[in-house]
Amino acid sequence: MTQPRPTILHLAVDFNTPQRKPTTIAIERFVEELTEFENVVVAFERSISLPLPAPAPVFGKTGVVYHFPYFGLPLGLDLHRAMRTAARRTIIRLEADGIRPDLVHAHKLTFEGLAGWYVAQHFGVPLFVSLRGEVETKVFRMKPELRGLLRRISQDTAKLYFVSAWFRDEFHRHVPSQPAKERLLPNIVRNIRQTIVPQPAGEAFVSVLDLDTWKRKGLRWLLDAFALALSQDPTLRLDIIGGGSTSSVALVRKMISERGLQKVVTLLGPMPNAQLLSRMPGYRGLLLPSINETFGMVYVEAIFAGIPILLTANTAIDGYLDGLDVGIAVPPKDVKEISAAILQMSTSHAKLRANITAAAPTLFARFDPVASVTSYCDDVKKAIS
């Protein structure tokens, strides 16, 4: 008789369901690759209204997915209580539906990890935790009362996966290093390949973002820096790709107009990923000085499209590019440094493109999704055996 496949319970706040506003597809892409296992996803979504609607099961290509509202106060107030209650409701629902996981994977430490610790204890199964730097940094810094519990959870986990390589130093300021259980787990990007052959560079740079997140993506400082760089090189051009609400689009247009950039900065609107990837190799480089970016798949897409990147130091994919000269890291919100980096990239883009070509084998090894998923599956099998 065929043995049932092991079941992984994924707890994720950032997971798309029909009931919620679209969010990142990073965790969905990852779960889709875990075809050796049964995958059950509890897609948490914070609600400030009571009573809470019942969890709604959705059957998608990743397996069973529950849209799972939980009550939580703004700014993470009383966060521990909120996630402990969410864990209790999760256990009740799983028990009622006859689902008993063999392993729990919490896709962040400081939210899902709090719930996942209780769920894993209840079922007596191993706990894996992903570390996503943006939110984790905020909670560790702003909620010192939780640090002891987060250390305990980190010690109790079977594996700790750094999606944000740059977060390791910050994490280890609060939690002792555990090399045997820690490793990198980059988000899955679709245009990864072993060889990178850049196309000739066009005149324009590109920035890719959801315009609703313009502040976190550093767009204000980018536009200020671009205007400053333009005063030294009037040939500079910038395309901005990405959609957003009517109000966000209007605000971005206003910021462009206020800086006198209407003739050199073009809003192209949203674009399907396949179209973006086919268009990206012709740009001079990607400019995206985000603030506290967890990972940013577009940076990886850009590099494997053969174009250099401008990113903020100690954020995004910083930490994955150690020893490689394939882009320029700048301080956050530093208009003069960002401007200087734009001018530097404009004059040295050919050299940076050549560096990307030479670094292709190393880049492939660091971001290869097949190797990451294979290693993860091995970790699961060892943990539950």
Residue pairs with C-beta under 8 A, 6 or more apart in sequence:
4 38
5 36
5 37
5 38
6 37
6 38
6 102
6 103
6 380
6 381
6 384
7 37
7 38
7 39
7 40
7 99
7 100
7 101
7 102
7 103
8 34
8 37
8 38
8 39
8 40
8 101
8 102
8 103
8 104
8 105
8 380
9 40
9 41
9 42
9 94
9 99
9 101
9 103
9 104
9 105
9 119
10 27
10 31
10 39
10 40
10 41
10 42
10 105
10 107
11 42
11 44
11 90
11 104
11 105
11 106
11 107
11 112
11 115
11 116
11 119
12 27
12 41
12 42
12 43
12 44
12 107
12 108
12 112
13 43
13 44
13 45
13 46
13 107
13 108
13 111
13 112
14 23
14 24
14 26
14 27
14 107
14 108
15 23
15 27
15 28
15 41
15 43
15 65
15 107
16 22
16 23
16 25
16 28
16 43
17 43
17 45
17 56
17 58
17 65
17 67
18 58
18 67
19 45
19 56
19 67
20 43
20 45
20 67
26 163
26 187
26 188
26 295
26 297
27 107
28 62
29 187
29 188
30 187
30 188
30 373
31 39
31 41
31 62
31 63
32 61
32 62
33 188
33 369
33 373
34 373
34 376
34 377
36 377
37 377
37 380
38 63
39 62
39 63
39 64
40 63
40 64
40 65
40 66
40 94
40 99
40 101
41 62
41 63
41 64
41 65
41 66
42 55
42 66
42 68
42 90
43 65
43 66
43 67
43 68
44 68
44 69
44 70
44 86
44 111
44 112
44 115
45 67
45 68
45 69
45 70
46 69
46 70
46 71
46 72
46 82
47 53
47 69
47 70
47 71
47 72
48 71
48 72
48 73
48 74
49 71
50 71
52 69
52 70
52 71
53 69
55 66
55 67
55 68
55 69
55 89
55 93
56 66
56 67
57 64
57 65
57 66
57 97
58 64
58 65
58 66
58 67
59 65
64 99
66 93
68 86
68 89
68 90
68 93
70 82
70 83
70 85
70 86
70 89
71 82
71 85
72 78
72 79
72 82
72 83
73 82
76 138
76 139
76 142
76 143
79 110
79 111
79 114
79 139
79 143
79 146
80 114
80 146
80 149
83 111
83 112
83 114
83 115
84 114
84 115
84 118
86 115
87 114
87 115
87 116
87 117
87 118
87 119
87 122
88 118
90 115
90 119
91 118
91 119
91 122
91 123
94 100
94 101
94 119
100 123
101 119
101 123
101 125
102 125
102 384
103 125
103 126
103 127
103 128
103 158
103 380
103 383
103 384
104 116
104 119
104 120
104 123
104 125
104 126
104 127
104 128
105 116
105 127
105 128
105 129
105 130
106 112
106 113
106 115
106 116
106 117
106 127
106 128
106 129
106 130
107 130
107 132
108 129
108 130
108 131
108 132
108 135
108 136
109 129
109 130
109 131
109 136
109 150
109 153
109 154
110 135
110 136
110 138
110 139
110 140
110 146
110 150
111 135
111 139
113 129
113 150
113 153
114 149
114 153
116 127
116 129
117 127
117 153
117 156
120 126
120 127
125 384
126 157
126 158
126 159
126 383
126 384
127 153
127 156
127 157
127 158
128 157
128 158
128 159
128 160
128 161
128 379
128 380
128 383
129 153
129 154
129 157
129 159
129 160
129 161
130 161
130 163
130 185
131 160
131 161
131 162
131 163
131 164
131 167
131 171
132 163
132 164
132 167
132 294
132 295
133 163
133 164
133 166
133 167
133 170
133 292
133 294
133 315
134 164
134 292
134 293
134 294
135 294
136 164
136 167
136 170
136 171
137 167
137 170
137 292
138 292
139 146
139 150
140 146
140 147
140 150
140 170
140 171
140 174
147 174
150 174
150 175
151 174
151 175
151 176
154 160
154 175
154 178
155 175
155 178
157 181
158 181
158 379
158 383
159 181
159 182
159 183
159 379
159 383
160 178
160 181
160 182
160 183
161 182
161 183
161 184
161 185
161 376
162 168
162 171
162 182
162 183
162 184
162 185
163 184
163 185
163 186
163 187
163 294
163 295
164 294
164 295
164 315
164 319
165 184
165 186
165 317
165 318
165 319
165 320
166 314
166 315
166 316
166 318
166 319
168 182
168 319
183 375
184 320
184 366
185 372
185 376
186 295
186 300
186 317
186 320
186 366
186 367
186 369
186 372
187 295
187 297
187 300
188 369
188 372
188 373
189 297
189 300
189 301
189 304
189 367
189 369
190 273
190 277
190 301
191 277
191 301
191 304
191 305
192 300
192 304
192 364
192 367
192 368
192 369
193 304
193 360
193 364
194 360
194 361
194 364
195 357
195 360
196 303
196 304
196 306
196 356
196 357
196 360
196 363
197 306
197 357
198 281
198 306
198 307
198 353
198 354
198 356
198 357
199 281
199 282
199 306
200 282
201 282
201 283
201 284
201 285
201 307
201 349
201 350
201 353
202 282
202 283
202 284
203 235
203 237
203 284
204 237
204 238
204 239
204 266
204 283
204 284
205 236
205 237
205 238
205 239
205 283
205 284
205 285
205 286
205 287
205 342
205 345
205 346
206 238
206 239
206 240
206 241
206 280
206 283
206 285
206 286
206 287
206 302
206 307
207 217
207 219
207 222
207 238
207 239
207 240
207 241
207 286
207 287
207 288
208 240
208 241
208 242
208 276
208 286
208 288
208 298
209 217
209 219
209 240
209 241
209 242
209 288
209 298
210 217
210 242
210 243
210 244
211 219
211 240
211 242
211 243
211 244
211 245
211 248
211 249
211 252
212 244
212 245
212 248
214 220
214 244
214 248
214 251
214 252
215 291
216 290
216 291
216 292
216 293
217 288
217 290
217 291
217 293
218 288
218 289
218 290
218 291
218 312
218 332
218 333
219 240
219 252
219 255
220 255
221 289
221 333
221 334
221 335
221 338
222 287
222 288
222 289
222 338
223 255
223 256
223 259
223 261
223 265
224 259
224 335
224 338
224 339
225 289
225 335
225 336
225 338
225 339
225 341
225 342
226 236
226 238
226 259
226 261
226 264
226 265
226 287
226 339
226 342
227 259
227 260
227 261
228 335
228 336
228 339
229 236
229 339
229 340
229 342
229 343
229 346
230 236
230 261
230 264
232 343
233 343
233 346
236 264
236 342
236 346
237 264
237 265
237 266
238 261
238 264
238 265
238 266
238 287
239 265
239 266
239 268
239 283
240 252
240 265
240 266
240 267
240 268
241 268
241 269
241 270
241 271
241 276
242 269
242 270
242 271
243 249
243 269
243 270
244 252
249 267
252 267
253 267
256 262
256 265
256 267
271 279
276 301
277 301
277 305
280 286
280 301
280 302
280 305
280 307
281 305
281 306
281 307
283 307
284 307
284 345
284 346
284 349
285 302
285 307
285 308
285 309
285 310
285 327
285 345
285 346
285 349
285 352
286 298
286 299
286 302
286 307
286 308
286 309
286 310
287 310
287 342
287 345
288 296
288 298
288 299
288 309
288 310
288 311
288 316
289 310
289 311
289 312
289 330
289 332
289 333
289 338
290 296
290 311
290 312
290 315
290 316
291 312
291 315
291 332
291 333
292 315
292 332
293 311
293 312
293 315
293 316
294 316
295 316
295 317
296 311
296 316
296 317
299 309
299 311
299 316
299 317
299 327
300 317
300 367
302 308
302 309
303 309
303 326
303 327
303 356
303 363
304 363
304 367
306 353
306 356
306 357
307 349
307 353
307 356
308 326
308 327
308 328
308 345
308 349
308 352
308 353
308 355
308 356
309 326
309 327
309 328
310 327
310 328
310 330
310 338
310 341
310 342
310 345
311 317
311 318
311 327
311 328
311 329
311 330
312 318
312 329
312 330
312 331
312 332
313 329
313 330
313 331
313 332
315 332
318 329
320 366
320 367
321 327
323 362
324 355
324 359
324 362
324 363
325 352
325 355
326 352
326 355
326 356
326 359
326 363
327 352
328 341
328 344
328 345
330 337
330 338
330 341
331 337
345 352
356 363
365 371
